[in-house]
Amino acid sequence: MQSVEKSLTVVDAEEQGARNQPPGWRASWQEMISVGEQRWSQIWKPLVAILVVFLTFYYLPIGWPRFDNALVESLELTKWYAQEHVILCLLPAFYIAGAIAVFVSQGSVMRYLGAGANKVLSYGVASVSGAILAVCSCTVLPLFSGIYRMGAGLGPAIAFLYSGPAINVLAIVMTAAVLGPMMGIARAVGAITFSVVIGLIMATIYRHEEQAKMKAQAVMPAPEVTRPLWQNVVYFGALVGILVFANWGKPLEPDGLWGAIYTAKWAITAGFGLLLAFALWRWFGVLWWKIAVIALITFVAILIFPTQPQAPFVVGLIGLTMLTSTSEDEMGDWFDQSWGFAKQILPLLLLGVLISGFLLGRPGHEGLIPSAWVAAAVGGNSLLSNFVASFLGAFMYFATLTEVPIVQGLVGAGMGQGPALALLLAGPALSLPSMLVIRSVVGIQKTVVFVVLVIIFATLTGWLYGAWVG
């Protein structure tokens, strides 16, 4: 009893001592912490950043051949990316993403891809939608960002994000022709399965956020319908047709259906352009004479540059930009949304391409990391070799269809069949540039989870495939 009384006396003394502290001491302590944080953000943080940049340039290993070559490769890859992908791939993709934000109702997106939509319907639509787009991991990003912002569930949106570059019909056919039918079938089955399974896992991990999204979507008012669905379908079909056929890759064999389409790709693209012009005039209220002026200037560009089809393509894009940016109706909204996507995504993509080129170089060229290291690390069929192939593939940038000859070259240098499949499953769907953009859309945590899932599934699938065929 005495010990208890003694303890209570000690506690009372401590409380009395705390009460005898100068008034406002807690506030002073909090003020000190606040001042320290303010000093860090205003003075020390910028000073540390300046110091890091200074030391980086102070010790820059200029003159070391591998470093100098990596710098050149970084600029060469970025130059190639700007020439081959920005105009033909990204700009049409930005316009499609902006069109989704303006002309597709949230109700429609939520009905087919929303968090509360039927799972078979939503994941089926996401996978099929991705399969028809012959795009790379960067070109699909504006489209993914557009449907996610419009209310698509995380799972279906992720399934679309993966399926766009991974389930590319032409790439799978090319894989079967170059690397063998078994590899082509394994890639197709693995990519289709991944798009759904990874989407389902992401939706399960973040199910509480998805449930909150479902509740918010349930109380949203029904959208106003301004035009029939079939008119929007024709309009979006024209935009997607321009994107797909302007980027139609050259097949290995000039004969056959794929070769015939490649030969006529620009004529087909022009046909979709005329269909878009008709839709804008007939259903979207654009004055006919504005469209006629743009069409006339584009036709003149065709006559001036008969062997350079990209020139009239650029003229047409400039005309569409002038038409939409000077409007104040829904055409103006279309430009504003497209420009918003471009401002968010394009700088991150170019930064990512610079870093990727510096570390890994272009196809057929070395960056800072020697290609001999890569070839040595992906030989055989161990879990480590499959992991290395998946990891490197996830960070490398592959343009559409380029992954096949790259893997063919690595197989010739000793790469195992399992790691080859792992690279084909992880590489086209991800890249360092795409990771930077995905992070800006869904946050760093979800991006890390998505990347880890892709690498794990690609590693395990490659390992099982290698054990089966080996």
Secondary structure, 3 states (H helix, E strand, C coil): CHHHHHHHHHHHHHHHHHHCCCCCHHHHHHHHHHHHHHHHHHHHHHHHHHHHHHHHHHCCCCCCHHHHHHHHHHHHHHHHHHHHHHHHHHHHHHHHHHHHHHHCCHHHHHHHHECCCCHHHHHHHHHHHHHCCCCCCCCHHHHHHHHHHCCECHHHHHHHHHHHHHCCHHHHHHHHHHHCHHHHHHHHHHHHHHHHHHHHHHHHHCHHHHHHHHHHHHCCCCCCCCCCHHHHHHHHHHHHHHHHHHCCCCCCCCCHHHHHHHHCHHHHHHHHHHHHHHHHHHHCCCCHHHHHHHHHHHHHHHHHCCCCCHHHHHHHHHHHHHHHHCCCCHHHHHHHHHHHHHHHHHHHHHHHHHHHHHHHCCCCCCCCCCHHHHHHHCECCCHHHHHHHHHHHHHCCCCCCCHHHHHHHHHHCCECHHHHHHHHHHCCCCCHHHHHHHHHHHCHHHHHHHHHHHHHHHHHHHHHHHHHHC
